[in-house]
């Protein structure tokens, strides 16, 4: 799609990593041209062009590649020593994190890679399920439960499981605004509420 039309129609290949790339841990590629005190930067993106070459003197492999994120693209030089360590990550379409030095020329900015690594997703937060006996659940208890959950905002997805005396159950996923921080204090208050 990108080659033919110049843009992605069915979604950007980085969409699944958007939260990670835009988490603040990485410098947006469009921001690389701005002067920075520390010359070392960290970017993340997909390898959209890759050319393997060999040094004239010793015949060692190195690579010149283009890496793009949501903000733009940049040329990245991967010299022989880094190439040897990261060769399995150097593939078209691969999503990588690169640490390197900015090499500003008159008309362009490129990056000299010091490290090329696979981008890793943070472990998904475990799900918290709250069991509620249906016969003891009324509106006031649900409102009290909502208020308690809102006091402990976090990243854990929340499910409510309603059970009947005869063993039937209904499981509901709470809206993302009700993700919770599963702290000890929260559990104590929850036990008191459901007692």
Backbone as JSON Lines, residues from 0, in Angstrom:
{"i":0,"aa":"X","n":[0.84,-1.2,0.0],"ca":[0.0,0.0,0.0],"c":[0.87,1.25,0.0]}
{"i":1,"aa":"X","n":[1.85,1.27,0.91],"ca":[2.71,2.46,1.03],"c":[3.48,2.68,-0.27]}
{"i":2,"aa":"X","n":[4.02,1.58,-0.84],"ca":[4.8,1.72,-2.06],"c":[3.95,2.2,-3.23]}
{"i":3,"aa":"X","n":[2.75,1.65,-3.34],"ca":[1.87,1.99,-4.45],"c":[1.24,3.36,-4.32]}
{"i":4,"aa":"X","n":[0.7,3.65,-3.13],"ca":[-0.09,4.86,-2.95],"c":[0.63,5.97,-2.19]}
{"i":5,"aa":"X","n":[1.69,5.59,-1.46],"ca":[2.39,6.59,-0.67],"c":[1.84,6.72,0.74]}
{"i":6,"aa":"X","n":[0.8,5.93,1.07],"ca":[0.25,5.93,2.43],"c":[-0.41,4.58,2.69]}
{"i":7,"aa":"X","n":[-0.73,4.32,3.97],"ca":[-1.35,3.06,4.35],"c":[-2.87,3.2,4.33]}
{"i":8,"aa":"X","n":[-3.56,2.24,3.7],"ca":[-5.02,2.29,3.62],"c":[-5.63,1.52,4.79]}
{"i":9,"aa":"X","n":[-5.12,0.33,5.05],"ca":[-5.75,-0.55,6.05],"c":[-5.2,-0.36,7.46]}
{"i":10,"aa":"X","n":[-4.49,0.73,7.69],"ca":[-3.95,0.96,9.03],"c":[-2.43,0.87,9.0]}
{"i":11,"aa":"X","n":[-1.81,1.62,9.87],"ca":[-0.35,1.67,9.93],"c":[0.18,0.4,10.6]}
{"i":12,"aa":"X","n":[1.28,-0.16,10.07],"ca":[1.82,-1.39,10.69],"c":[2.22,-1.21,12.15]}
{"i":13,"aa":"X","n":[2.41,0.04,12.57],"ca":[2.81,0.29,13.96],"c":[1.62,0.48,14.9]}
{"i":14,"aa":"X","n":[0.39,0.44,14.38],"ca":[-0.79,0.71,15.22],"c":[-0.82,-0.12,16.5]}
{"i":15,"aa":"X","n":[-0.43,-1.38,16.41],"ca":[-0.47,-2.26,17.59],"c":[0.54,-1.82,18.66]}
{"i":16,"aa":"X","n":[1.52,-1.01,18.26],"ca":[2.56,-0.56,19.19],"c":[2.43,0.92,19.52]}
{"i":17,"aa":"X","n":[1.34,1.56,19.08],"ca":[1.19,3.02,19.23],"c":[1.38,3.46,20.69]}
{"i":18,"aa":"X","n":[0.71,2.78,21.61],"ca":[0.8,3.18,23.02],"c":[2.24,3.15,23.52]}
{"i":19,"aa":"X","n":[3.0,2.15,23.07],"ca":[4.39,1.99,23.49],"c":[5.28,3.05,22.86]}
{"i":20,"aa":"X","n":[5.1,3.29,21.55],"ca":[5.92,4.25,20.83],"c":[5.66,5.67,21.31]}
{"i":21,"aa":"X","n":[4.4,5.94,21.68],"ca":[4.05,7.3,22.11],"c":[4.05,7.45,23.64]}
{"i":22,"aa":"X","n":[4.68,6.49,24.33],"ca":[4.68,6.5,25.8],"c":[5.63,7.54,26.39]}
{"i":23,"aa":"X","n":[6.46,8.14,25.56],"ca":[7.43,9.12,26.07],"c":[8.82,8.52,26.24]}
{"i":24,"aa":"X","n":[8.95,7.2,26.05],"ca":[10.25,6.55,26.19],"c":[11.12,6.77,24.94]}
{"i":25,"aa":"X","n":[10.46,7.1,23.83],"ca":[11.17,7.24,22.56],"c":[11.02,8.65,22.01]}
{"i":26,"aa":"X","n":[12.04,9.12,21.3],"ca":[11.98,10.43,20.65],"c":[11.24,10.26,19.33]}
{"i":27,"aa":"X","n":[10.23,11.09,19.06],"ca":[9.58,11.0,17.74],"c":[10.6,11.36,16.66]}
{"i":28,"aa":"X","n":[10.58,10.65,15.55],"ca":[11.56,10.87,14.49],"c":[11.51,12.31,13.99]}
{"i":29,"aa":"X","n":[10.33,12.89,13.92],"ca":[10.2,14.28,13.45],"c":[10.95,15.24,14.37]}
{"i":30,"aa":"X","n":[11.2,14.86,15.62],"ca":[11.89,15.73,16.57],"c":[13.4,15.59,16.56]}
{"i":31,"aa":"X","n":[13.93,14.7,15.71],"ca":[15.39,14.47,15.7],"c":[16.17,15.65,15.16]}
{"i":32,"aa":"X","n":[15.56,16.45,14.31],"ca":[16.29,17.56,13.7],"c":[16.48,18.72,14.69]}
{"i":33,"aa":"X","n":[15.67,18.71,15.76],"ca":[15.8,19.78,16.76],"c":[17.08,19.57,17.56]}
{"i":34,"aa":"X","n":[17.81,20.66,17.84],"ca":[19.07,20.5,18.59],"c":[18.79,19.94,19.98]}
{"i":35,"aa":"X","n":[19.67,19.05,20.43],"ca":[19.51,18.44,21.74],"c":[20.84,18.46,22.49]}
{"i":36,"aa":"X","n":[20.77,18.6,23.82],"ca":[22.0,18.65,24.61],"c":[22.74,17.32,24.55]}
{"i":37,"aa":"X","n":[21.99,16.24,24.78],"ca":[22.63,14.92,24.71],"c":[22.43,14.4,23.28]}
{"i":38,"aa":"X","n":[23.5,13.98,22.72],"ca":[23.46,13.56,21.32],"c":[22.87,12.16,21.17]}
{"i":39,"aa":"X","n":[22.74,11.45,22.28],"ca":[22.23,10.07,22.26],"c":[20.7,10.1,22.3]}
{"i":40,"aa":"X","n":[20.05,9.39,21.39],"ca":[18.59,9.35,21.38],"c":[18.11,7.91,21.24]}
{"i":41,"aa":"X","n":[16.82,7.75,21.55],"ca":[16.2,6.43,21.41],"c":[14.95,6.6,20.57]}
{"i":42,"aa":"X","n":[14.85,5.86,19.47],"ca":[13.66,5.91,18.62],"c":[13.08,4.51,18.49]}
{"i":43,"aa":"X","n":[11.84,4.46,18.01],"ca":[11.22,3.16,17.72],"c":[10.41,3.31,16.45]}
{"i":44,"aa":"X","n":[10.42,2.27,15.64],"ca":[9.65,2.33,14.4],"c":[9.84,1.07,13.59]}
{"i":45,"aa":"X","n":[9.3,1.1,12.37],"ca":[9.45,-0.08,11.51],"c":[10.5,0.2,10.44]}
{"i":46,"aa":"X","n":[11.2,-0.86,10.05],"ca":[12.24,-0.73,9.02],"c":[11.53,-0.74,7.67]}
{"i":47,"aa":"X","n":[11.52,0.42,6.99],"ca":[10.77,0.52,5.73],"c":[11.67,0.36,4.51]}
{"i":48,"aa":"X","n":[12.99,0.48,4.7],"ca":[13.95,0.24,3.61],"c":[15.24,-0.27,4.23]}
{"i":49,"aa":"X","n":[15.89,-1.19,3.54],"ca":[17.1,-1.8,4.1],"c":[18.04,-2.19,2.97]}
{"i":50,"aa":"X","n":[19.29,-1.75,3.12],"ca":[20.32,-2.09,2.13],"c":[21.53,-2.61,2.87]}
{"i":51,"aa":"X","n":[21.89,-3.86,2.6],"ca":[23.09,-4.44,3.23],"c":[24.28,-4.16,2.32]}
{"i":52,"aa":"X","n":[25.38,-3.73,2.93],"ca":[26.59,-3.42,2.16],"c":[27.8,-4.04,2.85]}
{"i":53,"aa":"X","n":[28.96,-3.89,2.24],"ca":[30.2,-4.42,2.82],"c":[31.27,-3.34,2.79]}
{"i":54,"aa":"X","n":[32.06,-3.27,3.87],"ca":[33.13,-2.27,3.93],"c":[34.17,-2.61,2.87]}
{"i":55,"aa":"X","n":[34.77,-1.54,2.28],"ca":[35.75,-1.76,1.2],"c":[37.01,-2.46,1.72]}
{"i":56,"aa":"X","n":[37.48,-2.0,2.87],"ca":[38.76,-2.51,3.39],"c":[38.68,-3.97,3.81]}
{"i":57,"aa":"X","n":[37.77,-4.27,4.78],"ca":[37.76,-5.61,5.38],"c":[36.61,-6.49,4.89]}
{"i":58,"aa":"X","n":[35.71,-5.93,4.1],"ca":[34.58,-6.72,3.6],"c":[33.56,-7.09,4.67]}
{"i":59,"aa":"X","n":[33.52,-6.26,5.75],"ca":[32.56,-6.55,6.83],"c":[31.19,-6.01,6.47]}
{"i":60,"aa":"X","n":[30.12,-6.75,6.84],"ca":[28.78,-6.27,6.49],"c":[28.33,-5.1,7.38]}
{"i":61,"aa":"X","n":[27.61,-4.16,6.76],"ca":[26.94,-3.08,7.5],"c":[25.63,-2.8,6.78]}
{"i":62,"aa":"X","n":[24.81,-1.94,7.34],"ca":[23.51,-1.68,6.71],"c":[23.16,-0.2,6.74]}
{"i":63,"aa":"X","n":[22.44,0.21,5.72],"ca":[21.84,1.54,5.66],"c":[20.35,1.28,5.58]}
{"i":64,"aa":"X","n":[19.6,1.81,6.54],"ca":[18.16,1.53,6.51],"c":[17.35,2.79,6.81]}
{"i":65,"aa":"X","n":[16.09,2.72,6.47],"ca":[15.16,3.8,6.78],"c":[14.2,3.26,7.82]}
{"i":66,"aa":"X","n":[14.05,4.02,8.89],"ca":[13.13,3.62,9.97],"c":[12.06,4.7,10.04]}
{"i":67,"aa":"X","n":[10.79,4.27,10.13],"ca":[9.71,5.26,10.23],"c":[8.81,5.0,11.43]}
{"i":68,"aa":"X","n":[8.35,6.11,12.01],"ca":[7.33,6.03,13.06],"c":[6.13,6.84,12.58]}
{"i":69,"aa":"X","n":[5.23,7.22,13.48],"ca":[4.03,7.96,13.08],"c":[4.34,9.39,12.64]}
{"i":70,"aa":"X","n":[5.53,9.9,13.03],"ca":[5.83,11.31,12.76],"c":[6.72,11.52,11.54]}
{"i":71,"aa":"X","n":[7.41,10.48,11.1],"ca":[8.3,10.65,9.95],"c":[9.26,9.49,9.8]}
{"i":72,"aa":"X","n":[10.32,9.7,9.02],"ca":[11.3,8.63,8.81],"c":[12.71,9.21,8.87]}
{"i":73,"aa":"X","n":[13.67,8.33,9.12],"ca":[15.07,8.75,9.24],"c":[15.98,7.65,8.71]}
{"i":74,"aa":"X","n":[17.11,8.07,8.14],"ca":[18.11,7.11,7.69],"c":[18.94,6.68,8.9]}
{"i":75,"aa":"X","n":[19.18,5.39,9.01],"ca":[19.96,4.86,10.14],"c":[21.14,4.05,9.58]}
{"i":76,"aa":"X","n":[22.34,4.4,10.05],"ca":[23.54,3.66,9.67],"c":[23.81,2.61,10.75]}
{"i":77,"aa":"X","n":[23.97,1.37,10.32],"ca":[24.29,0.29,11.27],"c":[25.66,-0.25,10.87]}
{"i":78,"aa":"X","n":[26.71,0.24,11.55],"ca":[28.07,-0.16,11.2],"c":[28.35,-1.6,11.65]}
{"i":79,"aa":"X","n":[29.45,-2.14,11.16],"ca":[29.76,-3.57,11.28],"c":[29.63,-4.15,12.69]}
{"i":80,"aa":"X","n":[30.16,-3.44,13.73],"ca":[30.12,-4.0,15.09],"c":[28.68,-4.15,15.58]}
{"i":81,"aa":"X","n":[27.84,-3.14,15.32],"ca":[26.43,-3.2,15.73],"c":[25.69,-4.2,14.84]}
{"i":82,"aa":"X","n":[26.03,-4.23,13.55],"ca":[25.41,-5.15,12.6],"c":[25.59,-6.6,13.07]}
{"i":83,"aa":"X","n":[26.81,-6.92,13.55],"ca":[27.11,-8.29,13.99],"c":[26.21,-8.69,15.17]}
{"i":84,"aa":"X","n":[25.95,-7.74,16.09],"ca":[25.12,-8.04,17.26],"c":[23.63,-8.08,16.92]}
{"i":85,"aa":"X","n":[23.22,-7.28,15.94],"ca":[21.77,-7.09,15.71],"c":[21.28,-7.64,14.37]}
{"i":86,"aa":"X","n":[22.08,-8.44,13.7],"ca":[21.72,-8.84,12.33],"c":[20.35,-9.52,12.24]}
{"i":87,"aa":"X","n":[19.94,-10.27,13.27],"ca":[18.64,-10.96,13.19],"c":[17.46,-9.99,13.3]}
{"i":88,"aa":"X","n":[17.71,-8.76,13.77],"ca":[16.63,-7.76,13.86],"c":[16.51,-6.95,12.58]}
{"i":89,"aa":"X","n":[17.53,-7.05,11.72],"ca":[17.55,-6.22,10.52],"c":[16.8,-6.88,9.38]}
{"i":90,"aa":"X","n":[15.53,-6.56,9.29],"ca":[14.66,-7.14,8.27],"c":[13.58,-6.14,7.91]}
{"i":91,"aa":"X","n":[13.2,-6.1,6.65],"ca":[12.14,-5.18,6.22],"c":[10.86,-5.43,7.0]}
{"i":92,"aa":"X","n":[10.24,-4.36,7.47],"ca":[8.96,-4.49,8.18],"c":[9.1,-4.79,9.66]}
{"i":93,"aa":"X","n":[10.32,-5.1,10.11],"ca":[10.52,-5.4,11.53],"c":[10.36,-4.14,12.37]}
{"i":94,"aa":"X","n":[9.78,-4.28,13.54],"ca":[9.58,-3.14,14.43],"c":[10.65,-3.19,15.5]}
{"i":95,"aa":"X","n":[11.45,-2.13,15.55],"ca":[12.64,-2.13,16.4],"c":[12.76,-0.86,17.23]}
{"i":96,"aa":"X","n":[13.56,-0.97,18.29],"ca":[13.95,0.19,19.1],"c":[15.43,0.41,18.82]}
{"i":97,"aa":"X","n":[15.8,1.66,18.54],"ca":[17.19,1.97,18.19],"c":[17.72,3.06,19.1]}
{"i":98,"aa":"X","n":[18.89,2.79,19.67],"ca":[19.61,3.81,20.43],"c":[20.77,4.23,19.55]}
{"i":99,"aa":"X","n":[20.99,5.53,19.43],"ca":[22.08,5.97,18.58],"c":[22.4,7.43,18.72]}
{"i":100,"aa":"X","n":[23.37,7.88,17.92],"ca":[23.8,9.27,17.94],"c":[23.28,9.98,16.7]}
{"i":101,"aa":"X","n":[22.87,11.23,16.88],"ca":[22.4,12.03,15.76],"c":[23.6,12.54,14.98]}
{"i":102,"aa":"X","n":[23.54,12.37,13.66],"ca":[24.58,12.86,12.78],"c":[23.9,13.85,11.84]}
{"i":103,"aa":"X","n":[24.01,15.15,12.18],"ca":[23.33,16.16,11.37],"c":[24.23,16.64,10.25]}
{"i":104,"aa":"X","n":[23.7,16.57,9.05],"ca":[24.4,17.09,7.89],"c":[23.73,18.4,7.52]}
{"i":105,"aa":"X","n":[24.23,19.04,6.47],"ca":[23.66,20.32,6.06],"c":[22.16,20.21,5.76]}
{"i":106,"aa":"X","n":[21.81,19.2,4.99],"ca":[20.42,19.12,4.52],"c":[19.61,18.0,5.15]}
{"i":107,"aa":"X","n":[20.27,17.12,5.91],"ca":[19.5,16.0,6.47],"c":[20.06,15.54,7.82]}
{"i":108,"aa":"X","n":[19.25,14.75,8.5],"ca":[19.65,14.2,9.79],"c":[19.65,12.69,9.63]}
{"i":109,"aa":"X","n":[20.68,12.05,10.14],"ca":[20.66,10.59,10.17],"c":[21.11,10.13,11.53]}
{"i":110,"aa":"X","n":[20.91,8.86,11.78],"ca":[21.22,8.29,13.08],"c":[22.3,7.23,12.9]}
{"i":111,"aa":"X","n":[23.3,7.25,13.77],"ca":[24.33,6.21,13.78],"c":[23.94,5.27,14.93]}
{"i":112,"aa":"X","n":[23.51,4.05,14.59],"ca":[23.0,3.12,15.6],"c":[24.1,2.59,16.51]}
{"i":113,"aa":"X","n":[23.8,2.59,17.81],"ca":[24.69,1.96,18.8],"c":[24.08,0.64,19.25]}
{"i":114,"aa":"X","n":[22.74,0.56,19.12],"ca":[22.02,-0.66,19.5],"c":[20.72,-0.75,18.7]}
{"i":115,"aa":"X","n":[20.43,-1.93,18.2],"ca":[19.15,-2.2,17.52],"c":[18.55,-3.41,18.23]}
{"i":116,"aa":"X","n":[17.37,-3.23,18.8],"ca":[16.76,-4.31,19.58],"c":[15.29,-4.45,19.2]}
{"i":117,"aa":"X","n":[14.72,-5.64,19.41],"ca":[13.28,-5.78,19.15],"c":[12.51,-4.93,20.15]}
{"i":118,"aa":"X","n":[11.4,-4.39,19.71],"ca":[10.59,-3.59,20.63],"c":[9.76,-4.56,21.46]}
{"i":119,"aa":"X","n":[9.74,-4.36,22.74],"ca":[9.03,-5.3,23.61],"c":[7.83,-4.63,24.24]}
{"i":120,"aa":"X","n":[6.75,-5.33,24.2],"ca":[5.52,-4.83,24.82],"c":[5.58,-5.1,26.31]}
{"i":121,"aa":"X","n":[5.06,-4.19,27.06],"ca":[4.98,-4.41,28.51],"c":[4.0,-5.54,28.77]}
{"i":122,"aa":"X","n":[4.24,-6.27,29.84],"ca":[3.34,-7.37,30.18],"c":[1.95,-6.81,30.44]}
{"i":123,"aa":"X","n":[0.96,-7.5,29.87],"ca":[-0.4,-7.02,30.08],"c":[-0.78,-7.15,31.55]}
{"i":124,"aa":"X","n":[-1.51,-6.16,32.02],"ca":[-1.94,-6.19,33.42],"c":[-2.91,-7.35,33.63]}
{"i":125,"aa":"X","n":[-2.74,-8.05,34.74],"ca":[-3.64,-9.17,35.0],"c":[-5.04,-8.63,35.29]}
{"i":126,"aa":"X","n":[-6.01,-9.46,35.03],"ca":[-7.42,-9.06,35.18],"c":[-7.86,-9.31,36.61]}
{"i":127,"aa":"X","n":[-8.62,-8.39,37.15],"ca":[-9.18,-8.56,38.49],"c":[-10.67,-8.86,38.34]}
{"i":128,"aa":"X","n":[-11.1,-9.97,38.92],"ca":[-12.52,-10.34,38.87],"c":[-13.11,-10.24,40.27]}
{"i":129,"aa":"X","n":[-14.2,-9.51,40.39],"ca":[-14.89,-9.38,41.68],"c":[-16.16,-10.23,41.62]}
{"i":130,"aa":"X","n":[-16.26,-11.19,42.55],"ca":[-17.43,-12.06,42.61],"c":[-18.52,-11.41,43.47]}
{"i":131,"aa":"X","n":[-19.73,-11.35,42.93],"ca":[-20.86,-10.74,43.63],"c":[-22.02,-11.72,43.69]}
{"i":132,"aa":"X","n":[-22.44,-12.12,44.89],"ca":[-23.63,-12.98,44.97],"c":[-24.85,-12.13,44.56]}
{"i":133,"aa":"X","n":[-25.6,-12.62,43.58],"ca":[-26.69,-11.84,42.99],"c":[-27.76,-11.45,44.01]}
{"i":134,"aa":"X","n":[-28.08,-12.37,44.93],"ca":[-29.16,-12.08,45.89],"c":[-28.77,-10.97,46.88]}
{"i":135,"aa":"X","n":[-27.46,-10.74,47.06],"ca":[-27.02,-9.68,47.99],"c":[-26.67,-8.38,47.26]}
{"i":136,"aa":"X","n":[-26.84,-8.37,45.94],"ca":[-26.43,-7.21,45.16],"c":[-27.62,-6.32,44.84]}
{"i":137,"aa":"X","n":[-27.54,-5.09,45.34],"ca":[-28.59,-4.11,45.02],"c":[-27.91,-2.83,44.52]}
{"i":138,"aa":"X","n":[-28.72,-1.85,44.19],"ca":[-28.2,-0.62,43.6],"c":[-27.22,0.09,44.53]}
{"i":139,"aa":"X","n":[-27.54,0.18,45.82],"ca":[-26.67,0.92,46.74],"c":[-25.31,0.23,46.87]}
{"i":140,"aa":"X","n":[-25.3,-1.12,46.85],"ca":[-24.03,-1.84,46.95],"c":[-23.2,-1.63,45.67]}
{"i":141,"aa":"X","n":[-23.87,-1.62,44.52],"ca":[-23.15,-1.4,43.26],"c":[-22.57,0.02,43.2]}
{"i":142,"aa":"X","n":[-23.32,1.0,43.69],"ca":[-22.83,2.38,43.71],"c":[-21.64,2.52,44.66]}
{"i":143,"aa":"X","n":[-21.71,1.85,45.8],"ca":[-20.61,1.88,46.76],"c":[-19.36,1.21,46.16]}
{"i":144,"aa":"X","n":[-19.59,0.14,45.41],"ca":[-18.5,-0.57,44.74],"c":[-17.86,0.33,43.69]}
{"i":145,"aa":"X","n":[-18.7,1.03,42.92],"ca":[-18.19,1.96,41.9],"c":[-17.32,3.04,42.55]}
{"i":146,"aa":"X","n":[-17.8,3.61,43.65],"ca":[-17.05,4.67,44.32],"c":[-15.7,4.16,44.84]}
{"i":147,"aa":"X","n":[-15.69,2.93,45.36],"ca":[-14.46,2.34,45.86],"c":[-13.46,2.14,44.71]}
{"i":148,"aa":"X","n":[-13.93,1.61,43.6],"ca":[-13.07,1.36,42.43],"c":[-12.45,2.67,41.94]}
{"i":149,"aa":"X","n":[-13.25,3.74,41.91],"ca":[-12.76,5.03,41.43],"c":[-11.71,5.65,42.36]}
{"i":150,"aa":"X","n":[-11.64,5.19,43.61],"ca":[-10.62,5.68,44.55],"c":[-9.25,5.06,44.28]}
{"i":151,"aa":"X","n":[-9.23,3.94,43.52],"ca":[-7.99,3.22,43.25],"c":[-7.79,3.05,41.74]}
{"i":152,"aa":"X","n":[-7.65,4.16,41.0],"ca":[-7.46,4.02,39.55],"c":[-6.12,3.35,39.24]}
{"i":153,"aa":"X","n":[-6.11,2.52,38.21],"ca":[-4.88,1.81,37.85],"c":[-4.96,1.28,36.44]}
{"i":154,"aa":"X","n":[-4.23,0.19,36.17],"ca":[-4.19,-0.35,34.82],"c":[-4.8,-1.75,34.71]}
{"i":155,"aa":"X","n":[-5.28,-2.29,35.84],"ca":[-5.83,-3.65,35.79],"c":[-7.27,-3.65,35.29]}
{"i":156,"aa":"X","n":[-7.53,-4.38,34.19],"ca":[-8.91,-4.49,33.71],"c":[-9.77,-5.17,34.78]}
{"i":157,"aa":"X","n":[-11.04,-4.78,34.85],"ca":[-11.92,-5.26,35.91],"c":[-13.13,-6.0,35.33]}
{"i":158,"aa":"X","n":[-13.44,-7.14,35.93],"ca":[-14.65,-7.9,35.58],"c":[-15.51,-8.06,36.83]}
{"i":159,"aa":"X","n":[-16.81,-8.04,36.63],"ca":[-17.75,-8.33,37.72],"c":[-18.42,-9.65,37.37]}
{"i":160,"aa":"X","n":[-18.39,-10.58,38.34],"ca":[-19.02,-11.89,38.11],"c":[-20.18,-12.04,39.09]}
{"i":161,"aa":"X","n":[-21.38,-12.06,38.56],"ca":[-22.58,-12.21,39.39],"c":[-22.94,-13.69,39.44]}
{"i":162,"aa":"X","n":[-23.12,-14.22,40.65],"ca":[-23.45,-15.64,40.81],"c":[-24.81,-15.79,41.5]}
{"i":163,"aa":"X","n":[-25.54,-16.81,41.08],"ca":[-26.83,-17.12,41.72],"c":[-26.63,-18.32,42.64]}
{"i":164,"aa":"X","n":[-27.6,-18.56,43.52],"ca":[-27.52,-19.7,44.46],"c":[-27.43,-21.04,43.75]}
{"i":165,"aa":"X","n":[-28.07,-21.14,42.57],"ca":[-28.07,-22.43,41.87],"c":[-26.86,-22.61,40.94]}
{"i":166,"aa":"X","n":[-25.83,-21.75,41.12],"ca":[-24.56,-21.95,40.39],"c":[-24.46,-21.25,39.04]}
{"i":167,"aa":"X","n":[-25.47,-20.53,38.64],"ca":[-25.37,-19.81,37.36],"c":[-24.56,-18.54,37.56]}
{"i":168,"aa":"X","n":[-23.91,-18.08,36.48],"ca":[-23.14,-16.86,36.63],"c":[-23.18,-16.01,35.36]}
{"i":169,"aa":"X","n":[-22.98,-14.72,35.57],"ca":[-22.92,-13.76,34.48],"c":[-21.68,-12.91,34.72]}
{"i":170,"aa":"X","n":[-20.79,-12.85,33.7],"ca":[-19.55,-12.1,33.85],"c":[-19.59,-10.87,32.95]}
{"i":171,"aa":"X","n":[-19.34,-9.7,33.53],"ca":[-19.36,-8.45,32.78],"c":[-18.01,-7.76,32.87]}
{"i":172,"aa":"X","n":[-17.55,-7.24,31.73],"ca":[-16.28,-6.49,31.73],"c":[-16.62,-5.03,31.98]}
{"i":173,"aa":"X","n":[-15.95,-4.44,32.96],"ca":[-16.17,-3.02,33.27],"c":[-15.51,-2.17,32.19]}
{"i":174,"aa":"X","n":[-16.05,-0.99,31.98],"ca":[-15.51,-0.03,31.03],"c":[-14.06,0.3,31.38]}
{"i":175,"aa":"X","n":[-13.25,0.7,30.39],"ca":[-11.83,0.97,30.64],"c":[-11.61,2.1,31.66]}
{"i":176,"aa":"X","n":[-12.61,2.94,31.86],"ca":[-12.52,3.99,32.88],"c":[-12.53,3.44,34.3]}
{"i":177,"aa":"X","n":[-12.82,2.14,34.43],"ca":[-12.89,1.5,35.76],"c":[-11.73,0.53,35.98]}
{"i":178,"aa":"X","n":[-10.61,0.73,35.25],"ca":[-9.42,-0.08,35.52],"c":[-8.93,0.29,36.92]}
{"i":179,"aa":"X","n":[-8.39,-0.7,37.61],"ca":[-8.14,-0.51,39.04],"c":[-6.69,-0.83,39.41]}
{"i":180,"aa":"X","n":[-6.24,-0.28,40.54],"ca":[-4.93,-0.62,41.11],"c":[-5.2,-1.59,42.26]}
{"i":181,"aa":"X","n":[-4.77,-2.82,42.08],"ca":[-5.11,-3.88,43.03],"c":[-4.2,-3.81,44.26]}
{"i":182,"aa":"X","n":[-4.44,-2.81,45.11],"ca":[-3.62,-2.62,46.31],"c":[-4.22,-3.39,47.48]}
{"i":183,"aa":"X","n":[-3.4,-3.65,48.49],"ca":[-3.82,-4.36,49.71],"c":[-5.0,-3.63,50.38]}
{"i":184,"aa":"X","n":[-4.86,-2.3,50.47],"ca":[-5.88,-1.46,51.08],"c":[-7.22,-1.59,50.33]}
{"i":185,"aa":"X","n":[-7.12,-1.65,48.99],"ca":[-8.31,-1.81,48.15],"c":[-9.01,-3.13,48.47]}
{"i":186,"aa":"X","n":[-8.21,-4.19,48.6],"ca":[-8.79,-5.53,48.87],"c":[-9.48,-5.56,50.24]}
{"i":187,"aa":"X","n":[-8.89,-4.89,51.23],"ca":[-9.49,-4.87,52.58],"c":[-10.85,-4.16,52.52]}
{"i":188,"aa":"X","n":[-10.87,-2.98,51.87],"ca":[-12.11,-2.23,51.76],"c":[-13.16,-2.98,50.94]}
{"i":189,"aa":"X","n":[-12.7,-3.7,49.92],"ca":[-13.6,-4.49,49.08],"c":[-14.23,-5.62,49.9]}
{"i":190,"aa":"X","n":[-13.42,-6.29,50.7],"ca":[-13.93,-7.38,51.56],"c":[-14.97,-6.85,52.54]}
{"i":191,"aa":"X","n":[-14.71,-5.66,53.09],"ca":[-15.68,-5.06,54.03],"c":[-17.0,-4.75,53.32]}
{"i":192,"aa":"X","n":[-16.89,-4.22,52.12],"ca":[-18.06,-3.84,51.34],"c":[-18.93,-5.06,50.97]}
{"i":193,"aa":"X","n":[-18.24,-6.16,50.64],"ca":[-18.96,-7.34,50.17],"c":[-19.36,-8.3,51.3]}
{"i":194,"aa":"X","n":[-18.96,-7.97,52.52],"ca":[-19.25,-8.86,53.65],"c":[-20.75,-8.9,53.92]}
